[in-house]
Amino acid sequence: MPPKKLNIAVVGLGFGAEFIPIWQRHPHTTCYAICQRDPKKLKTIGDAFDIDVRYADYQELLKDPKIDAVHINSPIPDHGWMSIEALKAGKHVACTVPMATSIEDCKKICELVKKTGLKYMMMETVVYAREFLFMKEQYEKGKLGKLQFLQSSHQQDMDGWPNYWPGLPPMWYATHCVGPVAALAGTPAEYVSCFGSGTIRPELIKHYGSPFAVETAHVKFKDSDLSARVIRSLFDTARQYRESIDVYGDKATIEWPLIEHEPLVMHTAKLPEHKIPKLVKAPDYAKRLPKSIRDFTTQGVYDLSKKTHLSFTQGSGHGGSHPHLAHEFAMALVEDRAPFPNAKQSANWTCVGLCAHESAMAGGKIVKLPAFTL
């Protein structure tokens, strides 16, 4: 007999709506319920996707015994407490990034996962984007040789984004650049040093007391000779949206393009100088997915207004990662194993950013990652 389908509840129907069709079509899941504080939006999305179970109150949703897991897509300040409450209620948790905005909440989540045996996965898009999957594949095949250095950036103009976004410290939302370098290093970050640069407008500074236009961190990985540089900006820095990873090996290096939609650049060692660089296009990895959700690596604009969520528009579809994320979480539950990234990894990646901002505010002092993330 096939296993019972897992009942997923999607919480937050902005970015979260992008995942509803994936949960509906995955062979092991159903989108059983949705949750949204705005009753009009709740009705619109529920009617459009034919979802009968609807909640305007998150605490009421958690009381529903039919829900196996929650997929949290709420505003960043709500990630920590919502994940904690879901785990306390006996639900598995998939949560969009970052894990939380405090080290204390990250620790609570890790403790609850250990205590309950429930699964937690931070839904980090970049480590399932086709570009990252290509780099990882090349490394695992030995094409890059020994890794020598990693760097990444996430630069975005957040002017006009509502609610909690204005003035948000750049490194508080750094997992899109921390996750891929840590995943390639294959070991957690041990300590970090970060410098702030430039100054944002006074009306932005007042929200969090964070003055910096750009925060640049160096990350040292545990039990490794590798370090990485990560760059993060959110306001008052002219730059097209960019989530990038550069991977430097002794045999070959792969660099992200400077402009969106251009090919990757692969540099091969010991060739004549003009032959060293080569433009390469990352293949799509839909073949790794069940047939029913493969289309979602290249199609992903589901919002009813025909105006997709800003993060999806600026992020160019997040490299086709959404169905990979859903599939990984679903299979971790089906196979009763830890997802990637698991709670400890998610905490490490999130706390790199939190510690980096602490470092920047202290003039670049070295800050060690909390022991529970190692």
Disulfide bonds with the S-S distance in Angstrom:
none
